[in-house]
Amino acid sequence: MKTDPQLVRVEGKVVEALPGLLFRVNVGREGEEKKEILGHLAGKLKLHRIRVIPGDRVILEMTSPSDKRGRIVRRL
């Protein structure tokens, strides 16, 4: 799997499923400030029809840690 060195990977929990394969994801660990990010499914998840539902833990890729949007690349 190729990864871009400028991408930041973070773990989060899906809070809400929105129309158009968008998801609201809470990112942050206990004791830290939790931040809500809008995530969309990566192509491989769509291709293999992997379902993501509220309550799932996922890994998001973002271009910088301060982004408001990201791509869901893995369901844990």
DADA-V205241 format. One record per helix or strand of 3 or more residues. SS is the DSSP state (H for helix, E for strand). FROM is the first residue (numbers start at 1). LEN is the number of residues. Records with the same first field share a line. If there is no record, write none. Layout:
# DADA-V205241
SS: FROM-LEN + FROM-LEN
This chain:
# DADA-V205241
E: 8-11 + 22-6 + 35-7 + 57-6 + 69-7
H: 43-5
